[in-house]
Amino acid sequence: MSDLRLEPVTGSDPEQKLALSVSGLPTEDLEDTGRSFFRAVSSDRGTVGYAGIEACGGDVLLRSIVILPEHRGKALGKSLTRETLKTVNVNSAVFLATTSAAPFFESVGFVVIERADVPPAVLATRQLSGICPASATIMKLDRPPTCPTSAPMRQNWFN
């Protein structure tokens, strides 16, 4: 069941809101502009989770990644994260904030950074400026530099 496909959903999708709420993840800014959300669908067309991204100038904030409880423990979180990252422009820096999942995100290529190293547009998001506590761990995707000689590597970075 690792063949996940992403389907766009709106921030007002009630099933997404419920999945995030049940998992203790924020929902108060889902309907704000500049966000894209996805439902992760398995090969049998069943929903296994949700993810999102938020545009922050030229950078991106990875939003809550959530796998539905009945599908956890099957490495679907990594698959969902990788599929979501494929939707991001390779020239964009990708950030996230987490209070409990830093080890998981390290396993898919994120590194912990200092809040002082986060671009102002990312810091200005509702997530980082008020919804997530100041004690949240801030992470950035560590990926190869973008240059013409690394184009094939960039295309396969999340495969």
N, C-alpha and C positions, 0 to 999 in steps of 0.2 A: 504494500500500500504506500510505497514511497513515491509513486507517481502522482505528485500534486499538481493541480492546475489552479491558477488564480482567476477569480471572477470579481470584477469590480462591484462594490456595494457602496451605498451612501452612508454618511455619518449617522443618519437617522434609522438605519437598519435595526429593528428591534432585537433580532437574534444576536447580532454583534454586541449591542449594548448589554444584553443579558449575559453573554459569555464573558465580557470584560468585567462586569459587576460581580459576578459569581467568583471570579478569580481575584477580586480585590484590586482591579486596575481602574484607572480613572476614565470617566465617560463625559465629564462636564464640557469638554470643548470639541467633541466629535463633529458637531455641525458647523464649526467655524470654517471659513474659506481656507484654501491652500492645502487641503488634506486629501489624500487618496487612500481608500480602504479596499481591502480584498478579503474575499471568502476563499479559504483553501478547500478545494474539492478533490476527493479521491477518485480513483478510476471507476468506482461504482457510483459516482455522482453524489456521494454523501459528504456533508460538510464536516471537516475535521478541525477547523480553526479559523482564525482571523488575524489580519495584520494591517499595518498602515504606514504611510510615510507623510511627512509634512515638509513642504517647500520652505526654505529659509534663505532667501536670496539665491545664491548659486549652490548652497549646501542643502542637506536633507537631514531631518530628524526622523529616525526610525521609531515608529509608534509601537504601542503594545502588540506584542506577538503572543497569541493565546491559542493553545490547543485545547479542544473540548475534553473534559475529564475522562470520558470513555475511550479516548484515543491517545492518552498520555503513555509514556514509557515505550514508544515505538520509534523513536528518533525522528518524529514528524516535526518537532520544533526546529531542528536544524534544517530540514527540507523546506519548511515554510519560510524561515529566515533567508535562506539562499534564494528561493524563488522571488521573494519580495525585493531583495537586493538587486536582482536582475532587472527590475523596473527602474532603477536609479541610473542616471547618466554617469558614465565612468569618470567624468571629470569632477563630479560632485563629491565633496567630503561628506561622510555619513556619521552622524552622532546619535547617541541615545542616552537616556538617564534610567537608572534602575536602582531599586532599593534592595533587591534580593536575588537578581539573576546574573551578576557579574561573571561568575565562573562559566555559566552557560554561554554567554556572549563572547567570552575569551576563547571558547572552543570553536567558534565560527569566525574568528579573526579580528575581534575588537580588542582594543587595549585601553586601559584606564588612563585618563588624562586629567589634568588640573582644570578647574572651572575657569581659571584665568586664561587658558589656552583655547577656550571655546569662542568662536566668532560671535560678534554682537547680535547678528540676526538670529542665531540659534538660541542665545541666551534670552532674547526677547520673546520667545514663544511662551504661550501660557503654560506649557509643560514645565519649562525650566525656570520661569519667572514666578511661579506661584503654586502650581498644582503638585509638582514633585517637591518633596522636602529638600532643604538646602543640603542635607546630609546624603542625598542620593549620589550614587557613583556615576560619573560622567565618562562615557567611553566613545572612542572614535574607531572606525573601521581602518585597519592597517592593511592597505593593499598596495600593489606595486605602483611605481610612478607611471604617469601617463605620458608616453612618448611614442613616436612612430615605430620604433623597434620592438616595443612591448605589446603592440596591438593584438597579436594572437594570444598572448598570455592574458590580457585583459578580458578578451572574449570568453575565455574558459575559467576565469578566476572563481566563479561561483558554481561551476559544474561539479 
